[in-house]
């Protein structure tokens, strides 16, 4: 909350300071980004106060919303609708039910979607008898299910990890640390891109993502993570490395989701924050980083 308050104060100072060389559009975009962070932080904090079950349910609802944005990005055919019904109302809630049941169900929730749901989607669409663009249609559903549901479900799965020398009742702090690092990485990378960005990584996909933003944001996030090591099962240098890895994977997630938007010819996935996209625009980094952070934590700690 303090970091967000400071960032908001700096944003207001830049907005009202005369003679600034910053692009007014960039300043406005930064303010909208902060507004979405406040919203996400408030929702997450509220669910934490209620308990672990509420947190899992909250992530499940967000996942459902994100999947809806992803699927509606491209038109579907009538033959896909029954498969989508089972995807939304069976596999999505079942994934989070298994996550909520705890780490004892790890072997189930790690294979439910990439094995059984993927096979089901292809078979159900085939049974509808419509073979036109079959691979394209099924791949779109599978990709949305993987990114928006499977990957994101690994964030609340952190709540039930049994970690060495770490009280499981404190796992909510680890989840909050993860979400904070992903969002701060996004904000810091954006800041470095605007201040120092010159060398664009992939101009055809996102002309705003630069090497300066990526490196500067990742290093700054690593420093921030090392300062917050006390909230995690990591020591300072481990927290720095985990933050660096999270920032890098999250950056790649944002770039990948931008490629999908460019392919579909749209600017945003939705309208969660007016002028600043949908919920998937804010969670693209989180979706990609969640399974990496979860599995590295689980296997090494």
N, C-alpha and C positions, 0 to 999 in steps of 0.2 A: 504494500500500500504506500509505503514511504517512497519507494522508487518511482511508482506511478505518479505520486504527487509531485515529486521533483521534476519528472519528465514533463508533466502538464504545466508546471510553473515555467520551465524553460521554453516550452512551446508558446505560452502566452507572451513571454518576454520577446521572443523572436518575432512573433506576429505583430506586436505593437512597437517594436524598435524601428526607428526611422533610419533610412540609409543602408539597410541590409542588402547584401548582394544575393541573397537566397531567392529562388523562384517562389513567388506567392502561391502558385499551384502546389509546389512541394510542401510548403508550410501547411497549407490546408489539408493535404493528404496525410501529413504527419499527425495533425490534430484529430482527424477522423480515425486514424489507426489507434491513437491513444484512447479514443472513446470506445472502440471495440474491445481494447484490453481491459478497460474499467468494467465493461459489461461481463466479459469472460471471468474476470477475477471475482466479481461479486457473486456470480452464479456458482463458481467453484467453491468459494469460501462458505456460501450458504449451505451447500450440500455437505461439506465437511462437518459443519456444526451439527447437522442432523444425524450423520453417521455414515458408515461405509456402504450400507445398502442404498442409501439415497444417492451417494456418489456414483455407484455403478448404474443406477437407474438414470441419473442425469446424463452420463456418458452414452447410455443406450439411446436416449431420446435425441441427443445431439447427433449420434451416428445415423439414426433413422432420417433425420432432417438432411444431413450431409448427403446420404445416399439418394434421397429424393432430388436434391439439386443436381447431382451427378447424372442420374438417369434422365431427367427432363432436359438435359443439355442437348440431347439428340432425339429425333423422333423414333418412336417404336412402332412395330407392326402389331396387329391384333393377335397374331400367333405368339407374341412375347408376353402378353398380359397375364396369363395364368402362371407362367414361370415367375414373373415379377411379383405376383401375389404371394407365392410361397417364399420368395426371397425376403420380402418386407415383413411378412407376418409369421414366418416360421423360423428361418435361419438367422435373421437379425436378432430377434429377442432371445432365441435359444443360445446364441453365442454369449450374450451378456448374462443369461441365467447360469450358464456353466462357469463363466468368470466369477460371478457372485458366489458360487458354491465353494470357491477357494482353490488353492493350488493342487488339491487332491484330484481335481478334474483337468489338470494341465494336459494330460495326454489326449483328452477329448477336445478341448477348445482350441488346441493347436492344429487339429486335423479336420475339424468339422467343416470349415469353409473351403480350404484349399483342396480337399479331397472330395467329400461327399456333396457339398453344395455345388461345386464346379461340375461334377458329373451329373447331378440332378438338373442343372440349368440346361446343359446340352441335350440331355435325353428328353426333357419336358418340351423344349422348343421343337425338337425333331418330331415328337408325337403330334404336334399341332399341324404338321404337314406342310409347312411353309419353308422352302429351302433357299429362297432368295436372300443373298447376303448373310447366309447362316453364320459363318465364322465371325463376320463383323458384329452382328447382333449379339451373339452369345459372348464374344470377347468383351463387349462393352459392359454387359451385365456382370460378368465375372470380375472385370477390373474395378468397377464401382464397389462390388461386394468386398473385394480384397482391401482396397484403400480405405473406404469409408467405414467398414464394419470390422473386418479382421484386424487390420493394423491398429485402428483406434482403440479396440477393446483391450490392447496390451497396456494402455495407460492405467485404467482402474485395476488391472490384474496386479499392479505393483502393490496394492493394498494388502495382499495375502501372501507375499513372498516371505519365506523364512530365511532371514539373513543372519550371518554370523555377527555376534557382539552388537546386536541391534534389536531392540524391543519391537515386536510386531505391532504393538499399539501405536508406534511412532511412524508407521509406514505412510500415513497421510502426509507427513512432512516430506517424505521422499517423493511422493506424487506431486505435491505442490512445488518442490524443487525442480522436478522435471518440466512441469508446465511453465514455470517462471523462466527457466533457462531457454526453452524453445521460443517463448514470446519475446524475451529480451534480446535473444540472438537476432530475431527478425527485425526488431526495432533498431538495434545497433548496426546491423548490416545496411539497413535503409539509410541510417544517418551517415555512415562512411561512404555509401554510394553517392549521396548528395554533396558531401563535402570534398571527397577526393576522387570520386569515380571517373576514370578516363578509358580504361581498357575493358570493353564489353566482352563477356564470356561467349554468349551465343546471341548475336544481334537479331537473327531471324525469329527467335522465340521470345526473348525479353530484352529489349535494348537498355533496360535500367539496371540489370544485374551485371556488376563489374567485378574484376579481380580484386580491386581495392576494397570494395564493399565486403566481399566474401572473406578475405584475409583479415581485414581490420575488425569486422564484426565477430569472426570466430575467435580471434585472439582476445578481444575485449570480453567476450562471453566466457572464455576460459578463465580469465582473471576474476570475473564476477563469481563463477562457480567455485573457485578456490577460496573466496572469502565467505562462502556459504557452506563450507564443508561440514560444519557442526550440525547441520540439519539432515545429514546423510550418513550412511554406513561407510563412507569413504574418508580417507585422510586428505589433506589439502591438495597434494599433487594428483591423487586419484580423482578427486572432484574436478580438478582443472582438466584432466584428460577426458573424463566423461562429458564435461561441458563442451570441450572442443569437438569430440565425436558427434555429440547431439547437434551442435550448431552446423557442422558440415553436412550431416545426413538431412537435417531439416532444410538446408539451403537447396540441396539436390531435389528434395520433395517439392519445394516451391517452383523450381525450374521445370520439373516434370509436369506438374499440374498446369503451368503456364503453356506448355506445349500442347496439352489437350485443349485448352481454351483457344489457342491460335488455330488449331486444326478445325475447331467448330465455328470459328469466326465470331467469338463473343469476347467481351471484355471481362465480365465477372460471372461467377456461378449463381449469384442470387442478389438479394437486396437486404441483407441483415442490417447493415448500417448504410443509410442513405449516402450514395456517392462513393461507397467503399466496399461494395461486393457483398457476397453471401457468407454463410457460415463456413463453407468449404474454402473460401478465399482466406479465411483466418486460421483454418485448421490444417492446411495442406502440409506445412512443415511438421506439425504435431503428428499427423497420420504416419508420415514416413519415419519419424524419429522414434515413435513409441515402441515398435517391436525390437529395434536395435538396442535402445536403452534397457528395455525389459530383459532381453536375453543376455546381454553383457553383464548386467547386474546379477541375474540369476546364476549364470554359470561361473562367474569369477568371485562372487561375494556370498 
